[in-house]
Amino acid sequence: MDGTDFESLRGQVRGQVITRGDADYDEARAVQNGMIDKRPAAVVRVSQVADVIASVNFARDNGLALAVRGGGHSGPGFGTADDALVIDFARTRGVRVDPAAKTARTEAGATWADFNHATHAFGLATTGGVVGSTGVSGLTLGGGIGYLDRKYGLSCDNLLSADVVTAEGKFVTASETENDDLFWALRGGGGNFGVVTSLEFRVHPVDMVHAGIIIFPAEHAETVAKFYREHMASAPEEFGAFLAFHQGPPVPFLPEQWHGKPVCIVVGMWTGDPAEGPARWQPFLDAAPVAGSMVGPMPYPALNSAFDGMYPKGLLAYWKAAFLTELNDGAIEAHLEYGRRVPSVQTAVHIYPIDGAVHRVGVTDTAFPNRNAKFSPVIACHWEDPADSEANIAWVRDYAAALQPFSETAGYINFMDGDDLGRVPDNYGPNYARLREVKAKYDPQNLFHVNQNIAPA
């Protein structure tokens, strides 16, 4: 147990310093994934940048591990660690939109639901995942796949600047014109280089979208998967949709007979001419017999947060990820074998398209190197009963192993779990050596190591 005296830190910050024995310690140490049961030495709920600087300096000078928590959605629970100092941004969630410049600046604790609420008031948005409760910072620093990536690129491709507190406790801004090496590394390199306190994004005209959630019985999954593959190969970039394997969710538009049963789903949206919306979705409605569907106009934030209710804090979770150059027959067969055995209604197997604008960024232009992959599958298993943990983890691992022969060497770090640290060099491929050099410049002692860690050169 850490014996550090935190009274001096309390005198240096305006936020709350929570330590063992405090009434709200258990609530403060909890992260999204209920599998994670860490006991940090202290959690600092920062209120401003000055608190971050003080906390970084305190952790470094006292030899404490340092964990940084934005939205808290990290699958491996990297927003906490035993005997560590946790910097928690839960109380810094502001978003400021400049509609004339088409930019938005967000504090580090904002979720995509926060961000989308703010930008939607001006009919604007940027690429931001598929679950509204996900943190803006974590998703962006790891890349940022979402509904809008085919049209507007990844979240990190829309990042214009970031304010960062370095391991030395210095406050710097990273952009194309300031600390450009750091800016390059932040766009896909994760939380390895400092504590990001705010992010500025380019935003785009996205208001009402023509959304679709189409659910098919699992017996038609092969037909649907092959149709999806062919259709997306020529679909306009305004059409962003993913293929999924689930248990039938308890939603009003799905008859009760399909609740909890294996299903195949296509989810997404059309952001082009609204009049074309119905025609853009009709081919999927015709592809195979439909168990239930909801297709129609919807505010973008509503679609982006449509699944939030299924993922309350505390669910147990274990994830694996890959990249596919092609959704070939072998990959489809692996998905059919394991996707039909999804073990819980909260488990999500999604296959995201990452072509279009994502491919117009060079492999070495940002730290995110996976610019030739066309799909990013994730196996995100969630469940409630700890007695199911062993079987569910085994299912995820077997599923990932079945996909491996058809996958690239790299995987998406935002969907990696804690036992994937050995894959970090492969995940960054041609950018890994340069990332190690940037790490050595900004964090030579590896203070920021509670993450998918890049070792300093």
Disulfide bonds with the S-S distance in Angstrom:
none
